[in-house]
Structure formats: C-alpha cells, structure tokens
C-alpha cells in the first residue's frame, strides 16, 4: 500500500536526500579511481611516499563506496517502501554516527598536540618533500606560501637546510656538515613572484639579511596554526551541522520504516487483544 499524507512528504524528503547522497558518493568514487589510475599524478609522487599515496586513495575509495551504498539503500528503500533497506540505511548511519563521536573524542584529547603536528608536517615538507621530482608537493606548498603570505618553516632561512637546496642530511647525521655559502628560496616566498625584485632576492647568502620588501618573512608553521585557530569555529559548526543531518536522517528513516511496516500489516493495529 502506498503512503499518503505526511508520510508521503517524508518519503519524498528521504528519497531526495539520499539521491543527493548517492550522487556525492559516486563523485568521491570517481575522484578516487582517477587518483589511482592517473599516471601523471603517480609519477609526481616520490617513490618513498607511494605507499601513503595508495593508502590514502584506497581510504577515500572505501568512504565513497560506503556513502554510495548508504545513498542507494536510503533512496531505494524510500522509493520501494522497503523496511529492510530503510533499516539497513539506519544501521549504517548509526555506525558512522558513533564512529564520528569516537574520532571526535580522540581529536579532543589529542588536540593540544596539533601545533606540534602542523610544525612537524611543514618542516618535513620544506626539508624533504619540496623538490623537483615531487611536483605535487611543490605546487601544494607554493599555494600555501602564496595564500598565507609565508615562507618556509619559521622564515626564509629554513630553506637553507632542505632537499630543494641539495642539503646533505646524511652527512649531518654522521657529523659531517658540508658548508653552503648560498641557498635559494622558492618564488612563492615573494610578495610579488613575477617582479624583478623577487628575482634579485630569492638567492641568499648564509649570513645575508632578508629583504622584507620582497620576501614574506613569517614562517608557514605559525601562519597555518593561526589559520586553524581562526577557522576552528567553522569546522565545529560544520561538524555540528553534519551531526544534526545524521540525526535527522536516522529519525526520518526510522519513522518511514515504521510507517511502511504499519501499512504493510494494518491488521496488527485492528487485531483484538483477546
């Protein structure tokens, strides 16, 4: 029996939301497959980072597949008025909801370390990842330096000890340090990368002072931390919005499932108690 009245509106709402969710899941799956099979992106990734690249891509693929399955179950469950599909959708959503709560608790108690995590990540990028055979890392960090108007870990001088300047890290480990009289910073450290002043300022001597008119002198670790702190409220608001939508989705699917079961077996409500 088809649903009518308020339950018909509820059916349309659940169907529409899950159809959009299904499309979103398909989009995530398509992007993850593109990341897996695009040879250009693969070649831009350093050999020692390809395991992490594949691991991250497979995680994205798994998330996209899960969202696609959820959207399919919710969409078809609402359209076909199938209690088991709606029940499965509710179960998936409930598992994800509790999983997000668990992740939120872990992040909350580990949140005091996020400054250290940001600095460690920026330092690793500057010292190791930013080099010619890792185009993806170079483009990403160039965007960060230009967007946040920063340079290096704690300033342009942090580029002196970097793979970008062929610094000998192995020699440093055994106590043999090769003296470098000059080092170069990326053009993305400049306030105006295309200017002549930038071209004259990106090659520096070890003891040379910085041209503050041409170069950004603040480090990206500090700038990224400040950016995170300034936008934390938006992340919290987005998280609360997702939680609200998940609770609403669970309530709607549960109500619709109960309504469908009630319409399928109306004799249960009419059966006398004796």
C-alpha positions as CSV (number, residue, x, y, z in Angstrom):
1,X,0.0,0.0,0.0
2,X,1.3,3.5,-0.9
3,X,1.9,6.0,1.8
4,X,-0.2,9.2,1.9
5,X,-0.3,12.5,3.7
6,X,2.6,13.5,5.9
7,X,4.3,10.1,5.3
8,X,4.3,10.8,1.6
9,X,6.1,14.0,2.2
10,X,8.5,12.2,4.5
11,X,9.1,9.6,1.8
12,X,9.9,12.3,-0.8
13,X,12.3,14.0,1.7
14,X,14.2,10.8,2.5
15,X,14.4,9.9,-1.2
16,X,15.7,13.3,-2.3
17,X,18.3,13.5,0.5
18,X,19.6,10.0,-0.2
19,X,19.6,10.6,-4.0
20,X,21.9,13.5,-3.5
21,X,24.0,11.4,-1.1
22,X,24.2,8.7,-3.7
23,X,25.4,11.2,-6.3
24,X,28.0,12.5,-3.9
25,X,29.3,9.0,-3.2
26,X,29.6,8.3,-6.9
27,X,31.6,11.5,-7.3
28,X,34.0,10.5,-4.5
29,X,34.4,7.0,-6.1
30,X,35.1,8.6,-9.5
31,X,37.8,11.0,-8.0
32,X,39.5,8.2,-6.1
33,X,39.6,6.0,-9.2
34,X,41.1,8.9,-11.1
35,X,43.8,9.3,-8.4
36,X,44.5,5.6,-8.6
37,X,44.8,5.3,-12.4
38,X,46.2,8.8,-13.4
39,X,49.8,8.0,-14.3
40,X,50.9,11.7,-14.2
41,X,49.9,12.0,-10.5
42,X,51.6,8.7,-9.8
43,X,54.9,9.9,-11.4
44,X,54.7,13.2,-9.5
45,X,54.7,11.2,-6.2
46,X,58.1,10.3,-4.7
47,X,58.9,6.6,-4.5
48,X,59.0,6.6,-0.7
49,X,55.6,8.2,-0.5
50,X,53.7,6.0,-2.9
51,X,52.6,3.6,-0.2
52,X,51.0,6.5,1.7
53,X,49.5,7.8,-1.6
54,X,47.8,4.5,-2.4
55,X,46.7,4.0,1.2
56,X,45.1,7.4,1.3
57,X,43.4,6.9,-2.1
58,X,42.0,3.5,-1.0
59,X,40.6,5.1,2.1
60,X,38.9,7.7,0.0
61,X,37.6,5.0,-2.3
62,X,36.2,3.0,0.7
63,X,34.5,6.1,2.1
64,X,33.0,6.9,-1.3
65,X,31.7,3.3,-1.7
66,X,30.2,3.3,1.7
67,X,28.4,6.6,1.1
68,X,27.2,5.3,-2.3
69,X,25.8,2.1,-0.7
70,X,24.1,4.2,2.0
71,X,22.6,6.5,-0.5
72,X,21.4,3.6,-2.6
73,X,19.7,1.8,0.4
74,X,18.0,5.0,1.6
75,X,16.9,6.1,-1.9
76,X,15.6,2.7,-3.0
77,X,14.2,2.0,0.5
78,X,12.1,5.2,0.3
79,X,11.0,4.7,-3.3
80,X,10.2,1.0,-2.9
81,X,8.9,1.4,0.6
82,X,11.2,-1.4,1.7
83,X,11.6,-1.8,5.5
84,X,14.8,-3.8,5.3
85,X,16.5,-1.3,3.1
86,X,15.5,1.6,5.3
87,X,16.6,-0.4,8.4
88,X,20.0,-1.1,6.8
89,X,20.3,2.6,6.0
90,X,19.5,3.4,9.6
91,X,22.1,0.9,10.8
92,X,24.8,2.3,8.5
93,X,24.1,5.8,9.7
94,X,24.1,4.8,13.3
95,X,27.5,3.1,13.0
96,X,29.0,6.1,11.2
97,X,27.5,8.4,13.9
98,X,29.1,6.6,16.8
99,X,32.4,6.3,14.8
100,X,32.4,10.1,14.4
101,X,31.8,10.6,18.1
102,X,34.8,8.3,18.8
103,X,37.0,10.2,16.4
104,X,35.8,13.5,17.9
105,X,36.8,12.3,21.4
106,X,40.2,11.2,20.3
107,X,40.8,14.5,18.5
108,X,39.6,16.5,21.5
109,X,42.0,14.8,23.9
110,X,44.9,14.9,21.4
111,X,44.1,18.5,20.3
112,X,46.8,20.0,22.5
113,X,49.4,18.5,20.1
114,X,48.0,20.0,16.8
115,X,50.6,22.9,16.9
116,X,53.4,20.3,17.0
117,X,51.8,18.3,14.3
118,X,51.5,21.3,12.0
119,X,55.1,22.3,12.6
120,X,56.3,18.8,12.0
121,X,54.4,18.5,8.8
122,X,55.6,21.8,7.4
123,X,59.2,21.1,8.4
124,X,59.0,17.7,6.7
125,X,57.7,19.3,3.5
126,X,60.3,22.0,3.5
127,X,63.3,19.8,4.3
128,X,62.4,16.6,2.4
129,X,59.3,16.7,0.1
130,X,59.8,20.0,-1.7
131,X,62.0,19.1,-4.7
132,X,61.9,18.8,-8.5
133,X,60.8,15.1,-8.6
134,X,57.8,15.8,-6.3
135,X,55.7,18.2,-8.4
136,X,52.6,17.7,-6.4
137,X,54.2,18.7,-3.1
138,X,55.8,21.7,-4.7
139,X,52.6,23.0,-6.2
140,X,50.7,22.4,-3.0
141,X,53.2,24.2,-0.8
142,X,53.6,27.0,-3.2
143,X,49.9,27.6,-2.9
144,X,50.2,27.6,0.9
145,X,53.1,30.1,0.9
146,X,51.4,32.4,-1.6
147,X,47.9,32.2,0.1
148,X,49.2,32.7,3.7
149,X,52.0,35.0,2.6
150,X,54.6,33.0,4.5
151,X,57.9,31.3,3.7
152,X,59.5,28.1,5.0
153,X,59.0,26.7,8.5
154,X,59.9,29.7,10.5
155,X,61.1,32.0,7.8
156,X,63.1,32.1,4.6
157,X,66.3,30.9,6.3
158,X,64.8,27.4,7.0
159,X,65.2,26.7,3.2
160,X,69.0,26.6,3.7
161,X,68.7,23.1,5.1
162,X,66.4,21.5,2.5
163,X,66.5,19.0,-0.3
164,X,65.5,21.9,-2.5
165,X,69.0,23.3,-1.9
166,X,70.7,19.8,-2.1
167,X,71.5,19.9,1.6
168,X,73.4,16.8,2.8
169,X,71.2,15.3,5.6
170,X,73.1,12.0,5.6
171,X,76.4,13.9,6.3
172,X,74.7,15.8,9.1
173,X,73.7,12.5,10.7
174,X,77.3,11.3,11.0
175,X,78.6,14.8,12.0
176,X,79.9,15.8,8.6
177,X,78.4,19.1,7.5
178,X,79.1,20.5,4.1
179,X,79.3,24.3,4.2
180,X,76.9,26.0,1.8
181,X,77.6,29.7,1.2
182,X,74.4,30.4,-0.7
183,X,70.8,29.0,-0.8
184,X,67.7,29.7,-2.8
185,X,64.1,30.1,-1.7
186,X,61.1,29.4,-3.9
187,X,59.5,32.2,-5.8
188,X,56.3,31.6,-3.8
189,X,58.1,33.2,-0.9
190,X,58.0,36.5,-2.7
191,X,55.3,39.1,-2.1
192,X,55.2,39.6,-5.9
193,X,56.6,36.4,-7.5
194,X,56.8,37.9,-11.0
195,X,58.7,41.0,-10.0
196,X,62.4,41.8,-10.7
197,X,62.8,42.5,-7.0
198,X,61.8,38.9,-6.3
199,X,64.4,37.5,-8.8
200,X,67.1,39.5,-7.1
201,X,66.0,38.4,-3.6
202,X,65.5,34.6,-3.8
203,X,69.2,33.7,-3.8
204,X,70.7,34.4,-0.4
205,X,74.0,34.1,1.3
206,X,74.0,32.3,4.7
207,X,74.6,35.5,6.8
208,X,72.7,37.8,4.5
209,X,69.8,39.8,5.8
210,X,66.4,39.4,4.3
211,X,64.7,41.9,2.0
212,X,61.4,42.3,3.8
213,X,60.0,44.4,1.0
214,X,60.3,41.5,-1.5
215,X,60.1,38.4,0.7
216,X,57.5,37.1,3.2
217,X,59.5,36.7,6.4
218,X,57.0,34.9,8.6
219,X,57.1,31.1,8.8
220,X,54.3,28.9,7.5
221,X,54.1,26.8,10.7
222,X,52.9,29.8,12.7
223,X,50.7,31.1,9.9
224,X,49.0,27.7,9.5
225,X,48.4,27.4,13.2
226,X,46.8,30.9,13.3
227,X,44.7,30.0,10.2
228,X,43.4,26.8,12.0
229,X,42.6,28.8,15.2
230,X,40.7,31.5,13.2
231,X,38.6,28.9,11.3
232,X,38.1,26.4,14.1
233,X,34.6,27.8,14.7
234,X,33.6,27.0,11.1
235,X,34.9,23.4,11.5
236,X,32.9,23.0,14.7
237,X,29.8,24.5,13.0
238,X,30.2,22.1,10.0
239,X,30.6,19.2,12.4
240,X,27.5,20.1,14.3
241,X,25.6,20.5,11.0
242,X,26.7,17.0,9.9
243,X,25.6,15.6,13.3
244,X,22.2,17.3,13.0
245,X,21.7,16.0,9.5
246,X,22.7,12.5,10.5
247,X,20.3,12.5,13.5
248,X,17.5,13.9,11.2
249,X,18.3,11.2,8.6
250,X,18.1,8.4,11.3
251,X,14.8,9.8,12.7
252,X,13.2,10.2,9.2
253,X,14.3,6.7,8.1
254,X,13.1,5.1,11.3
255,X,9.7,6.9,11.1
256,X,9.3,5.9,7.5
257,X,10.3,2.3,8.2
258,X,7.7,2.1,11.0
259,X,5.1,3.7,8.7
260,X,5.8,1.2,5.9
261,X,5.6,-1.8,8.3
262,X,2.3,-0.4,9.7
263,X,0.8,0.0,6.2
264,X,2.1,-3.5,5.2
265,X,0.3,-5.2,8.1
266,X,-2.6,-3.0,9.2
267,X,-4.4,-5.9,10.8
268,X,-1.9,-5.7,13.7
269,X,-3.4,-2.4,14.8
270,X,-7.0,-3.8,14.4
271,X,-6.5,-7.2,16.0
272,X,-8.4,-7.5,19.3
273,X,-6.4,-8.1,22.4
274,X,-8.1,-11.4,23.2
